Amino acid sequence: MTTAVHRGLSPLRRGLANGAAVIAQHTTTHRAVTIHASVAAGSGHDPDEALGTAYFVAKVIDRGTASHSADALGEALDGRGVSLSVGVSRHLMTFTCTCLSEDVEEVLDLVAGVITQPIFPPDQVELRRSSVITSIRQDEDNPAVVATEALMATLYSGGHPYGRRAKGTAASIQAIGREALVAFHRAHAGASTLRVMIVGDVEAGKAVTLADAAFGGWSHAGGAPLAPPPATPGRTRTTQTITMPGKAQSDIAYGFTSVARPDPRYYALTLMNTVLGQYAMGGRLGDSIRERQGMAYYVLSGFDANVAEGPLMVRAGVNPSNVARAITSIDEELTRMARDGVTASELADAKSYLTGSMPRMLETNGGIAAFLHAADFFGLGLDFDQRLPGLLHAVTLDDVHEVARTFLAPDRAAIVVAGPPPDAVGGEPHR
């Protein structure tokens, strides 16, 4: 077996006359090309009275364009073995697909039509409305989703865009008409925030030329990127219990706000989080709560820095009778890390794990496209893949201990538990 060696990317970035940006990376591993595009039309732009608008737009935007009906568009993509995926984050609406290199020109034109000239057919709006509402109801029946959404609403209160439900509610989706979808697209999707990544078996200069032909004529500027307000850290511990009768498992979401992506502490927090709840079988949390104590079906931590301060979150699924014990164990692990930091061997292992995983992450065209997109979105530079190992290796034990002391404070944690009522399992309610 050979170990993958990362030799560095060499992307070409060009700005188009209409303000769009194209980044192309030539690879020759496969006769395929990944297209990954985005516009600043994420759920953070949803009107307060119409939550879920961006998510609804994403579900209908690929159902017909000015030059292709829904059926014709589907046939044109399917005939080339292409599946177009449309996703929504707080900041962006993204469009991703992979095609054969000989089809890249035609597929770019089809993707451009979806992004720039969707027609939102009334019958497709109603069809997708039903599927969105079904998805929302499934989420409302899932304790893990319920707990996580409630925690985000607690951490990002007061209407902060990170704290609102991205899919909206069944009632809000029911009230959103086709005209609202058209208006949202026109208000927020535009060339000024368009990024197009083209990665694969096409020469970079040619890829830029093809992208310019497909997108360069889009004259609509669109709206400005989302600029969320700073998130206010919690000052006291809060606990919320959401009762979901009929469930066999309780899910715990436990967290804090952390830092924005440009914060220099990002790398120390990434390494700390790896030791806490991601490395090997779930880091310290997994070793203690799942492996040694046998209390959790799963336990992990996640760190998601963003344009504004992102969440640092611990999540666990447990038997309802173990909720209080599991939360106590989380408290203990966070307190110990805040007090003592991590060990030299833990830090070395985390650095090795993260730097060693980068070549695997960049083995595929899709992985490269996503990496380049994130680097460009956050202004990290197109040589970020070459600088990242050095940035991680420069983090010291003191750096990690400092962020642990700063952010791992159980007395300021927000905690949400979603699951069956305590009397359903003979336990006592967690307070």
Secondary structure, DSSP 8 states (H G I E B T S, - for coil): -----------EEEE-TTS-EEEEEE--SSSEEEEEEEES--GGG--TTSTTHHHHHHHHTTS-BSS--HHHHHHHHHTTT---EEEE-SS-EEEEEEEEGGGHHHHHHHHHHHHH-B---HHHHHHHHHHHHHHHHHHHT-HHHHHHHHHHHHHT-TT-GGGS-TT--HHHHHH--HHHHHHHHHHH--GGG-EEEEEESS-HHHHHHHHHHHHTT-----------------SS-EEEEEE-TT-S-EEEEEEEE--BTT-TTHHHHHHHHHHHHTSTTTHHHIIIIIIIS--EEEEEEEE--BSS--EEEEEEEE-GGGHHHHHHHHHHHHHHHHHH---HHHHHHHHHHHHHHHHHHTSSHHHHHHHHHHHHHTT--TTHHHHHHHHHHT--HHHHHHHHHHH--GGG-EEEEEES-GGGTT-----
